[in-house]
Amino acid sequence: MNMKIKLLTVLLFTAVFVSYANADVDSDIRDMQLEKEKLNSEIAKLNSQIAATDSMLKADDKRYKTLQERYKQDKERRKSEIDSLNIKIKDVAGQLQQERNKQAHAKNRSENVKSKRKALSVALATISKRLEFQISQTLPWDRETRLDRAKSLTRDIEGGNASEEEAFSRLKALIAEETKFGDEVAIINSPLTRKNGELINAQILRIGNQWMVYSDENGTVYGALVRKAGEQAGTVEYEWVEDLNLAERDAIRFALDVKQAKKPPQMVNLPVSLSIVREGK
């Protein structure tokens, strides 16, 4: 009996234990199912997040590729602009160098012209001084006036008050006047002081720069201008001489009459002895 009771007790304990064990297993299963559902929910959430992240990554990748393409295009465009600018800069630099070369050439040409003009000015002043000297050595016929014009020109050239063109023009005019002076035949009625101090009214005839003779208004006194060396070296002086022979006097009277139209126009031969450089005396 005791054995049955023990056996029943064991069976009952076993049943209870099994019952409790089954209850624990069911509880564990439920817990696991809940954990599984929780994990599945988290997995689904993670999958959703991963999908969203993938979508964002794809969008970012697309955006990156778009930006990269834009950057590439912008880079190519800027490279093209830089190449174009480099070509323009090179062209401008070439033009600038050409302009500098032109300016340097113009400056050199200007300096050359300036140097030539300066040399020309010196040459014109030298010629003007020579003309002064020649006028100072020539006949005393308006000589001071002629000499003043030449001296005035020299002063203007040396003082820079006359351009080379003006100086050349004035010098040309003076030389033309002196050339004309050496070619023309002129006569004036002017008071003249003889060597003895007597003042007479004279008819003075000048033939170029070779002859200069006179006669008084009564035709009683005749004279010829003669050049001689001055007291100072390189200078000349002029004086009237009246020791003329009859032929020379007649020649002077005849020349005066022809010039004053008292006789028909004709050739007049004056003795060489009446020339400025007197010969035959």
C-alpha positions in Angstrom: 0.0 0.0 0.0 2.7 2.3 0.8 4.4 1.4 -2.4 1.3 2.4 -4.3 1.0 5.6 -2.4 4.7 6.3 -3.1 4.2 5.4 -6.7 1.1 7.6 -7.0 2.9 10.3 -5.3 5.8 10.0 -7.7 3.4 9.9 -10.6 1.5 12.9 -9.3 4.8 14.7 -8.7 5.9 13.8 -12.1 2.7 15.0 -13.7 2.9 18.2 -11.8 6.5 18.6 -12.7 5.7 17.9 -16.3 2.7 20.2 -16.1 5.0 22.9 -14.7 7.7 22.0 -17.2 5.2 22.3 -20.1 4.0 25.6 -18.8 7.5 26.9 -18.7 8.1 25.6 -22.2 5.0 27.3 -23.5 6.0 30.5 -21.7 9.4 30.3 -23.3 7.9 29.6 -26.7 5.6 32.6 -26.3 8.5 34.7 -25.2 10.6 33.5 -28.1 7.7 34.2 -30.5 7.4 37.7 -29.0 11.1 38.1 -29.3 10.9 36.8 -32.8 8.1 39.2 -33.7 10.1 42.0 -32.1 13.2 41.0 -34.0 11.2 40.8 -37.2 9.8 44.2 -36.5 13.2 45.6 -35.9 14.5 43.7 -39.0 11.6 45.3 -41.0 12.4 48.6 -39.5 16.1 48.1 -40.3 15.2 47.0 -43.8 13.1 50.1 -44.2 15.9 52.2 -42.9 18.4 50.4 -45.2 16.0 50.9 -48.2 15.7 54.6 -47.3 19.4 54.8 -46.9 19.9 53.1 -50.2 17.5 55.5 -51.8 19.4 58.4 -50.2 22.7 56.9 -51.3 21.4 56.5 -54.8 20.1 60.1 -54.8 23.5 61.2 -53.4 25.3 59.2 -56.0 23.1 60.6 -58.7 23.7 64.1 -57.3 27.4 63.4 -57.0 27.5 62.2 -60.6 25.5 65.2 -61.7 27.8 67.6 -59.7 30.8 65.7 -61.1 29.6 66.1 -64.6 28.8 69.8 -64.0 32.3 70.2 -62.5 33.8 68.4 -65.5 31.9 70.6 -67.9 32.7 73.7 -65.9 36.3 72.7 -65.8 36.4 72.2 -69.6 34.6 75.5 -70.1 37.0 77.3 -67.9 39.9 75.6 -69.5 38.6 76.7 -72.9 38.1 80.3 -71.6 41.6 80.3 -70.1 43.1 79.0 -73.4 41.1 81.7 -75.2 42.3 84.4 -72.8 45.9 83.1 -73.2 45.6 83.5 -76.9 44.1 87.0 -76.5 46.8 87.9 -74.0 49.5 86.7 -76.4 47.9 88.7 -79.2 47.7 91.8 -77.0 51.3 91.3 -75.8 52.4 91.0 -79.4 50.5 94.2 -80.3 51.9 95.9 -77.3 55.4 94.9 -78.3 54.8 96.1 -81.8 53.5 99.4 -80.4 56.6 99.7 -78.2 58.8 98.9 -81.2 56.9 101.6 -83.1 57.3 104.1 -80.3 61.0 103.3 -79.9 61.4 103.6 -83.7 59.5 106.9 -83.6 61.6 108.1 -80.7 64.8 107.2 -82.5 63.5 108.8 -85.7 62.5 111.9 -83.6 65.9 112.0 -82.0 67.5 111.6 -85.4 65.4 114.3 -86.9 66.1 116.5 -83.8 69.9 115.9 -84.3 69.7 116.6 -88.0 67.7 119.8 -87.4 70.3 120.9 -84.8 73.1 120.2 -87.3 71.1 122.0 -89.9 70.6 125.0 -87.6 74.4 125.1 -86.9 75.1 124.9 -90.7 72.6 127.7 -91.4 74.1 129.9 -88.6 77.5 129.3 -90.2 76.3 130.3 -93.6 74.6 133.3 -92.2 77.9 134.4 -90.5 79.8 133.9 -93.7 77.1 136.1 -95.4 77.6 138.7 -92.7 81.4 138.7 -93.5 80.8 138.9 -97.2 78.4 141.8 -96.8 80.9 143.6 -94.5 83.5 143.3 -97.3 81.2 144.4 -100.1 80.3 147.9 -101.4 79.1 150.5 -98.9 75.7 150.7 -100.6 73.0 150.4 -97.9 75.6 148.1 -96.3 74.5 148.7 -92.7 70.9 147.8 -93.5 71.9 144.7 -95.4 74.3 143.7 -92.7 71.7 144.2 -89.9 69.4 141.8 -91.7 72.1 139.1 -91.8 73.1 139.7 -88.2 69.4 139.6 -87.1 69.1 136.2 -88.8 72.2 134.9 -87.1 70.9 136.0 -83.7 67.5 134.3 -84.3 69.1 131.1 -85.4 71.6 130.9 -82.5 68.9 132.0 -80.0 66.4 129.4 -81.2 63.9 132.1 -82.2 63.8 131.0 -85.8 62.9 127.4 -86.9 65.1 125.7 -89.5 62.5 126.3 -92.2 62.2 130.0 -91.3 65.9 130.4 -91.1 66.4 128.7 -94.5 63.7 130.8 -96.1 65.2 134.0 -94.7 68.7 133.0 -95.6 67.6 132.1 -99.1 65.9 135.6 -99.4 69.1 137.3 -98.2 71.3 135.4 -100.6 68.9 136.2 -103.4 69.0 139.9 -102.5 72.8 139.8 -102.5 72.9 138.0 -105.8 70.5 140.6 -107.2 72.8 143.3 -105.7 75.7 141.9 -107.6 73.8 141.9 -110.9 71.7 145.1 -110.9 72.6 148.5 -112.2 71.4 151.4 -109.9 71.7 155.1 -109.7 70.9 157.5 -106.9 71.2 161.2 -106.3 72.8 161.7 -102.9 75.0 164.2 -101.0 78.6 163.0 -101.0 81.6 164.3 -99.1 84.7 164.5 -101.1 88.1 163.6 -99.7 88.9 167.3 -99.3 85.8 167.6 -97.1 83.6 169.4 -99.7 80.0 168.3 -99.8 78.5 168.0 -103.2 75.3 166.7 -104.8 76.4 163.6 -106.6 74.9 161.2 -109.1 76.2 157.8 -108.0 76.1 154.9 -110.4 76.6 151.3 -109.2 77.0 148.5 -111.6 76.7 145.2 -109.7 79.5 145.0 -107.1 82.2 145.7 -109.6 81.8 149.4 -110.4 80.7 152.4 -108.4 81.3 155.8 -109.9 79.9 159.3 -109.5 79.7 162.7 -111.0 78.6 166.0 -109.5 75.5 167.7 -110.8 77.5 170.1 -112.9 79.6 167.4 -114.5 82.9 168.9 -113.3 83.9 166.4 -110.6 84.2 162.6 -111.2 85.2 159.8 -108.9 85.4 156.0 -108.7 85.2 153.8 -105.6 88.3 151.7 -105.0 88.8 148.9 -102.6 92.0 148.5 -100.6 93.2 146.4 -97.7 92.3 147.7 -94.3 94.7 148.4 -91.5 93.6 145.2 -89.7 94.3 141.9 -91.3 91.4 140.4 -93.2 89.6 143.7 -93.5 89.0 145.9 -96.5 88.3 149.6 -96.9 86.8 151.7 -99.7 87.7 155.2 -100.8 86.7 157.6 -103.5 89.5 158.5 -106.0 89.3 161.4 -108.3 92.6 161.2 -110.2 90.8 160.1 -113.3 91.9 160.7 -116.9 89.8 162.2 -119.6 88.7 158.8 -121.0 87.6 157.6 -117.7 85.6 160.8 -117.0 84.0 160.5 -120.4 83.1 156.9 -119.8 81.5 157.8 -116.4 79.5 160.7 -118.0 78.3 158.4 -120.9 77.3 155.6 -118.5 75.3 158.1 -116.4 73.5 159.6 -119.4 72.5 156.1 -120.7 71.2 155.1 -117.3 69.2 158.3 -117.0 67.8 157.8 -120.5 69.6 160.9 -121.7 71.0 158.7 -124.4 69.5 155.7 -126.2 69.8 152.3 -124.5 73.1 150.7 -125.5 76.1 148.8 -124.3 78.5 150.8 -122.2 82.1 149.9 -121.8 83.7 151.1 -118.7 87.5 150.9 -118.4 88.8 148.2 -116.1 90.7 150.9 -114.3 87.3 152.2 -112.9 86.4 148.9 -111.3 86.4 148.4 -107.5 89.7 146.5 -107.8 91.5 149.3 -109.6 94.0 148.4 -112.2 96.1 150.4 -114.7 97.0 153.2 -112.2 
